[in-house]
Amino acid sequence: MTLANAALANETASYLAHVRRKRLYGGALLALFALLMLSGFKLANDRNAGGFWDGLHRIFDFPAEIFSEAFVNWRNLPGLFVKFVPSLIETLNIAAVSTLFGALAAAALALLSTRGLSLWPRLTPLFRRMMDVMRAIPEIVIALVLIFLLGGGPVPAMIAIAFHTTGALGKLFSEAAENADTKPVEGLASVGAGWAQRMWFGILPQVAPNWSSYALLRFEINIRASAILGFVGSGGIGYDLKTALQWGQGKYDAVVAIFALLFLTIMIVDHISDRARARLVKGERAA
């Protein structure tokens, strides 16, 4: 056997051993995850007053009750659509404003936390941990605290979603900035450009399509988040949905109208943003 063949055999054996180790570790993690899921399910089922298995056969009773009442009162649905449009617009406004402010803050944190681009390199870990904290705290927790301090309304929802959006987009923006070509930055630095100028003219033109795509995707997520936060008193169409559900029978046609309005809105926004993201990133139309 020649030296080349021996080296190839060694590399093949090393690669196969690496693959086996990865499979072993992956299998062990999967088994651990399954064990944790089973133990958590058993604990939750023991603490559940009714018991999961005992009530499993009735899981569709409540949806059936809602849709049967809405079917009887189907003539009310067009008027209910019109009635809840202002609340839907409020929800969209919350999502849009929180996405805008969150994206702007995320852009600043992303540039400050990107290695090789940061204005203060020693503070890069600090900015990264700040974004970790922002991502770790759910929007509903922030909204509940703000509602206690500021009262109900769209402002707590906007702040809560913008806070979480900053952390989520900051991570994505930073990863995109890390892959940017630094030669334009070096060229600008050689002629005396400041940090802000280097970022504006050297980095932003490269990352703008990806950043815009991420922001549009986050806008879709924030529409759902703003609707959910309505359940805790943050306004928008989620609050109307909570009220309709609390009234119970006699208001289920309103529940179906709100769900249908939300579904259509999210579907339209998803379609438009998909096409926009395809144009931004690939320069082509989405199918």
C-alpha positions as CSV (number, residue, x, y, z in Angstrom):
1,M,0.0,0.0,0.0
2,T,1.4,3.4,-1.0
3,L,1.6,6.3,1.4
4,A,-1.2,8.1,-0.4
5,N,-3.5,5.0,0.0
6,A,-2.5,4.7,3.6
7,A,-3.3,8.4,4.3
8,L,-6.6,8.1,2.5
9,A,-7.5,5.0,4.6
10,N,-6.6,6.8,7.8
11,E,-8.7,9.8,6.8
12,T,-11.6,7.5,5.9
13,A,-11.4,5.7,9.2
14,S,-11.1,9.0,11.1
15,Y,-14.2,10.3,9.3
16,L,-16.2,7.2,10.0
17,A,-15.2,7.3,13.7
18,H,-16.3,11.0,13.8
19,V,-19.7,10.1,12.2
20,R,-20.2,7.3,14.7
21,R,-19.4,9.6,17.6
22,K,-21.9,12.2,16.3
23,R,-24.6,9.6,15.9
24,L,-23.9,8.3,19.4
25,Y,-24.1,11.8,20.9
26,G,-27.2,12.6,18.9
27,G,-28.9,9.3,20.0
28,A,-28.0,10.0,23.6
29,L,-29.4,13.6,23.5
30,L,-32.5,12.3,21.8
31,A,-33.0,9.7,24.5
32,L,-32.5,12.3,27.2
33,F,-35.0,14.6,25.5
34,A,-37.6,11.8,25.3
35,L,-37.0,10.9,28.9
36,L,-37.5,14.6,30.0
37,M,-40.6,14.9,27.9
38,L,-42.1,11.7,29.4
39,S,-41.3,12.7,32.9
40,G,-42.6,16.2,32.4
41,F,-45.8,14.9,30.8
42,K,-46.4,12.5,33.8
43,L,-45.9,15.4,36.3
44,A,-48.2,17.7,34.3
45,N,-50.8,14.9,34.0
46,D,-50.7,14.1,37.7
47,R,-51.2,17.8,38.6
48,N,-54.1,18.2,36.1
49,A,-57.4,18.1,37.9
50,G,-59.2,16.2,35.1
51,G,-56.4,14.1,33.7
52,F,-55.2,14.2,30.1
53,W,-56.3,10.8,29.0
54,D,-59.7,11.1,30.8
55,G,-60.5,14.2,28.8
56,L,-58.8,13.4,25.5
57,H,-62.0,12.1,23.9
58,R,-63.7,15.5,24.5
59,I,-60.9,17.6,22.9
60,F,-63.1,18.7,20.0
61,D,-66.3,19.4,22.0
62,F,-65.6,23.1,22.5
63,P,-64.5,23.9,18.9
64,A,-67.6,22.0,17.7
65,E,-69.8,24.2,19.9
66,I,-68.2,27.4,18.6
67,F,-68.5,26.5,15.0
68,S,-72.0,25.1,15.3
69,E,-73.2,28.4,16.8
70,A,-71.4,30.4,14.1
71,F,-73.0,28.2,11.4
72,V,-76.4,29.0,12.7
73,N,-75.6,32.7,12.9
74,W,-73.6,32.9,9.6
75,R,-75.5,36.0,8.5
76,N,-73.9,38.0,11.3
77,L,-70.3,37.2,10.1
78,P,-70.0,40.0,7.4
79,G,-71.1,42.6,9.9
80,L,-68.7,41.2,12.5
81,F,-65.8,41.4,10.0
82,V,-66.4,45.1,9.6
83,K,-66.8,45.6,13.4
84,F,-63.4,44.1,14.2
85,V,-61.4,45.7,11.4
86,P,-60.4,48.7,13.7
87,S,-59.1,46.3,16.3
88,L,-57.2,44.4,13.6
89,I,-55.6,47.7,12.4
90,E,-54.6,48.4,15.9
91,T,-52.9,45.0,16.1
92,L,-51.1,45.6,12.8
93,N,-50.0,49.0,14.1
94,I,-48.6,47.4,17.3
95,A,-46.7,44.9,15.2
96,A,-45.4,47.4,12.7
97,V,-44.2,50.0,15.2
98,S,-42.6,47.4,17.5
99,T,-40.9,45.8,14.5
100,L,-39.5,49.1,13.3
101,F,-38.1,50.2,16.7
102,G,-36.9,46.7,17.4
103,A,-35.1,46.5,14.1
104,L,-33.4,49.8,14.5
105,A,-32.2,48.9,18.0
106,A,-31.1,45.5,16.7
107,A,-29.1,47.0,13.9
108,A,-27.1,49.2,16.4
109,L,-26.5,46.3,18.8
110,A,-25.6,43.9,15.9
111,L,-22.8,46.3,14.7
112,L,-21.6,46.8,18.3
113,S,-21.5,43.1,18.9
114,T,-19.9,41.9,15.7
115,R,-16.3,40.9,16.0
116,G,-14.1,43.1,13.8
117,L,-16.7,45.8,13.4
118,S,-17.5,46.8,17.0
119,L,-16.8,50.4,18.0
120,W,-15.7,49.1,21.5
121,P,-14.3,45.5,21.0
122,R,-13.9,44.9,24.7
123,L,-17.7,45.5,25.2
124,T,-18.7,43.0,22.5
125,P,-19.5,40.2,25.0
126,L,-21.6,42.7,27.0
127,F,-23.8,43.6,23.9
128,R,-24.1,39.9,23.1
129,R,-25.3,39.0,26.6
130,M,-27.8,41.9,26.4
131,M,-29.3,40.4,23.3
132,D,-29.4,37.0,24.9
133,V,-31.4,38.5,27.8
134,M,-33.8,40.2,25.4
135,R,-34.5,37.0,23.6
136,A,-34.8,34.9,26.8
137,I,-37.7,36.9,28.3
138,P,-41.0,36.1,26.6
139,E,-43.1,39.0,25.4
140,I,-46.0,38.1,27.6
141,V,-43.9,38.3,30.8
142,I,-42.7,41.8,29.8
143,A,-46.2,42.9,28.9
144,L,-47.7,41.7,32.2
145,V,-45.0,43.7,34.1
146,L,-45.6,46.8,32.0
147,I,-49.4,46.5,32.3
148,F,-49.0,46.5,36.0
149,L,-46.8,49.7,35.8
150,L,-48.5,51.5,32.9
151,G,-52.0,50.1,32.7
152,G,-53.6,48.3,29.8
153,G,-53.4,49.4,26.2
154,P,-51.3,49.0,23.1
155,V,-48.2,50.7,24.6
156,P,-47.1,47.9,26.9
157,A,-47.6,45.4,24.0
158,M,-45.5,47.6,21.7
159,I,-42.6,47.9,24.2
160,A,-42.7,44.2,25.1
161,I,-42.6,43.1,21.4
162,A,-40.0,45.6,20.5
163,F,-37.8,44.5,23.4
164,H,-38.0,40.8,22.3
165,T,-37.6,41.8,18.7
166,T,-34.4,43.6,19.4
167,G,-32.8,40.5,20.9
168,A,-34.0,38.2,18.2
169,L,-33.1,40.4,15.2
170,G,-29.9,41.5,16.8
171,K,-28.6,37.9,16.7
172,L,-29.6,37.5,13.1
173,F,-28.3,40.9,12.1
174,S,-24.9,40.2,13.8
175,E,-24.5,36.9,12.0
176,A,-25.2,38.6,8.6
177,A,-22.7,41.3,9.4
178,E,-20.0,38.8,10.4
179,N,-20.2,37.4,6.8
180,A,-19.8,40.8,5.2
181,D,-16.7,41.7,3.2
182,T,-14.4,44.0,5.4
183,K,-12.4,45.3,2.5
184,P,-14.7,48.3,2.0
185,V,-14.4,49.1,5.7
186,E,-10.6,48.9,5.5
187,G,-10.6,51.2,2.5
188,L,-12.8,53.8,4.2
189,A,-10.7,53.6,7.3
190,S,-7.6,54.3,5.3
191,V,-9.0,57.6,4.1
192,G,-10.0,58.7,7.6
193,A,-13.7,57.7,7.7
194,G,-15.2,57.4,11.2
195,W,-16.9,54.3,12.6
196,A,-20.4,55.4,11.7
197,Q,-19.3,56.2,8.1
198,R,-17.6,52.9,7.8
199,M,-20.7,51.1,8.9
200,W,-23.0,53.2,6.8
201,F,-21.1,53.0,3.5
202,G,-19.1,49.8,4.0
203,I,-21.4,47.3,5.8
204,L,-25.0,48.4,5.5
205,P,-25.1,48.1,1.6
206,Q,-24.0,44.5,1.9
207,V,-26.3,43.4,4.7
208,A,-29.4,45.5,3.9
209,P,-31.2,42.8,1.8
210,N,-30.7,40.1,4.5
211,W,-31.6,42.5,7.3
212,S,-34.8,43.6,5.5
213,S,-35.7,40.0,4.9
214,Y,-35.3,39.2,8.6
215,A,-37.3,42.2,9.6
216,L,-40.2,41.2,7.3
217,L,-40.2,37.7,8.8
218,R,-40.2,39.2,12.3
219,F,-43.1,41.4,11.3
220,E,-45.2,38.3,10.6
221,I,-44.2,36.8,14.0
222,N,-45.1,40.1,15.7
223,I,-48.6,40.2,14.3
224,R,-49.3,36.9,16.0
225,A,-47.5,38.1,19.2
226,S,-49.6,41.3,19.3
227,A,-52.8,39.3,18.9
228,I,-51.8,37.0,21.7
229,L,-50.9,39.9,24.1
230,G,-54.4,41.2,23.7
231,F,-55.4,38.3,26.0
232,V,-53.6,40.0,28.9
233,G,-55.1,43.4,28.3
234,S,-52.8,44.9,25.7
235,G,-55.5,46.0,23.2
236,G,-56.0,45.0,19.6
237,I,-58.0,42.2,18.2
238,G,-56.7,39.8,20.8
239,Y,-58.6,41.7,23.5
240,D,-61.8,41.4,21.5
241,L,-61.2,37.7,21.1
242,K,-60.7,37.3,24.9
243,T,-63.9,39.2,25.6
244,A,-65.9,37.1,23.1
245,L,-64.7,33.9,24.6
246,Q,-65.5,35.1,28.1
247,W,-69.1,35.9,27.2
248,G,-69.4,32.3,26.0
249,Q,-72.5,31.1,24.2
250,G,-74.1,33.9,22.1
251,K,-70.8,35.4,21.1
252,Y,-69.2,32.4,19.4
253,D,-70.0,33.9,16.0
254,A,-67.8,36.8,17.0
255,V,-65.0,34.3,17.9
256,V,-65.2,32.7,14.5
257,A,-65.2,36.1,12.8
258,I,-62.1,37.2,14.7
259,F,-60.3,33.9,13.9
260,A,-61.2,34.2,10.2
261,L,-60.1,37.8,10.1
262,L,-56.7,37.0,11.7
263,F,-56.2,34.0,9.5
264,L,-56.8,35.9,6.3
265,T,-54.6,38.8,7.4
266,I,-51.7,36.6,8.4
267,M,-52.1,34.6,5.1
268,I,-52.0,37.9,3.1
269,V,-49.1,39.3,5.0
270,D,-47.1,36.0,4.7
271,H,-47.7,36.0,0.9
272,I,-46.6,39.6,0.5
273,S,-43.6,39.3,2.7
274,D,-42.5,36.0,1.0
275,R,-42.5,37.8,-2.3
276,A,-40.7,40.8,-0.9
277,R,-38.0,38.6,0.8
278,A,-37.4,36.7,-2.4
279,R,-37.0,40.0,-4.3
280,L,-34.6,41.4,-1.6
281,V,-32.4,38.3,-1.2
282,K,-32.5,36.6,-4.6
283,G,-33.7,39.4,-6.8
284,E,-36.5,37.2,-8.2
285,R,-40.2,36.7,-7.7
286,A,-41.5,34.1,-5.3
287,A,-43.5,31.3,-6.8
